[in-house]
Amino acid sequence: MTSALMGNYGRPELEFDHGIGSYLYTPAGDRYLDFTMGIAVNCLGHCHPDLVRALNHQASKLWHTSNLYRIPQSEMLARKLANNSFADQVFFCNSGTEAVECGFKLIRRYHYDKGQSQRNRIIAMTESFHGRTIAAINASANPVHCEGFLAGDCGFDQAKFGDLESLKQVIGDNTAGIILEPIQGEGGIRVAEKEYLREVRRLCNEHDLVLMFDEVQCGMARSGSLYAYEQLGVEPDLLASAKGLGGGFPVGACLAKENFSQSMGPGTHGSTFGGNPLAMAVANEVFDLITAPAFTEHLNQQAIYIRAALHRLCEQYPRQIEGVTGIGLMIGLSCVINNGDLIDALQRNRLLAVKAGANTIRLLPPLNVSRDEVNSALDTLSDVLSKW
Ligand SMILES: *Cc1c(COP(=O)(O)O)cnc(C)c1O
């Protein structure tokens, strides 16, 4: 019988019944070590007891009221995000692509408010990923994501990621802003160079362009700092956050400096579900856990350890894998063999990983992964590669 689900995800075979920490269990009870974590979402693993407690506590009190009324939990989380980042103000939504969308609107509205509504074009990078809304696919212009969905260019231009000359050529009189991922996720775990980012920032200052970072995937401590830009030395004007933000509960946020967020006056933008008490209760708990100093230290120790071990595997198996990319626990393993084949083999050995870019696999353990779990994943990898 045909499925009642649309076919956009293909038809995966594997299903899971429950999860504990770094592990997922099938209905038959088979255990998988999960280094996908819902694509960098479950930053504290599955069913972290503190998150379950926060969710249950809020669930028995109040789920949703809409933004017709004050939501103290959202004010609290916005304050925490602002106090720990470049930003002054925050807008909450329910997904990464909505956070990006809010940023796109802010970029245009900022120039509109200055009486420059003709400045409405936004530059995005090649191999970028910003989600699946009409605006987001126009931004990235990935032909696979765009086919059959376009009507004009929606006001987006593309520059080559990491290439300043390409960017300078695309900047024009009507350019309003730039969006980029400091570490490209779907594009293959590619870290932007500090020099490049510094120059992008300088160009934005020079031309009064709004700079938005999309940290939907690399943010929320995945890179080893709350946001990756901290380590790359350049602050944006706007930042899109989601994925790890809710630890598995859907929530997104657009962070902004005040001179940009002031363009979002009453009535300009909104979301029915955005910042609802349930999402905020969980996200506040996630934030407190992942920003504890001991947590970050543990995360970075695991990152150093697994990266060193992966480099050794690259030396040991040069015909199979050829490089380790990313920072922190946002790990890319560039393959010589086909990445999909490697992922399938790992899955048969009960280790879950996910594809990225042309021929990379992503290893995205929970940020509280233990040394034993890291060693177990490394053993599986080594075992699989040695038999290739
Ligand atoms: C996943 C992702 C998005 C889209 O997030 P959704 O929650 O799927 O809408 C946007 N940008 C980046 C960098 C992502 O990794």
The ligand as an SDF file (V2000), in Angstrom:
LIG
                    3D

 15 15  0  0  0  0  0  0  0  0999 V2000
   19.1530   22.8160    9.5490 C   0  0  0  0  0  0  0  0  0  0  0  0
   19.5620   24.1560    9.0960 C   0  0  0  0  0  0  0  0  0  0  0  0
   18.6210   25.1410    8.7560 C   0  0  0  0  0  0  0  0  0  0  0  0
   17.1400   24.8650    8.6820 C   0  0  0  0  0  0  0  0  0  0  0  0
   16.5990   24.5360    9.9050 O   0  0  0  0  0  0  0  0  0  0  0  0
   15.1210   23.8860    9.9740 P   0  0  0  0  0  0  0  0  0  0  0  0
   14.8640   23.7970   11.4460 O   0  0  0  0  0  0  0  0  0  0  0  0
   15.1720   22.5870    9.2630 O   0  0  0  0  0  0  0  0  0  0  0  0
   14.2140   24.8530    9.3020 O   0  0  0  0  0  0  0  0  0  0  0  0
   19.0860   26.3960    8.4350 C   0  0  0  0  0  0  0  0  0  0  0  0
   20.4050   26.6750    8.4410 N   0  0  0  0  0  0  0  0  0  0  0  0
   21.3260   25.7550    8.7540 C   0  0  0  0  0  0  0  0  0  0  0  0
   22.7720   26.1390    8.7800 C   0  0  0  0  0  0  0  0  0  0  0  0
   20.9440   24.4550    9.0810 C   0  0  0  0  0  0  0  0  0  0  0  0
   21.8710   23.5380    9.3640 O   0  0  0  0  0  0  0  0  0  0  0  0
  1  2  1  0
  2  3  1  0
  2 14  2  0
  3  4  1  0
  3 10  2  0
  4  5  1  0
  5  6  1  0
  6  7  2  0
  6  8  1  0
  6  9  1  0
 10 11  1  0
 11 12  2  0
 12 13  1  0
 12 14  1  0
 14 15  1  0
M  END
$$$$
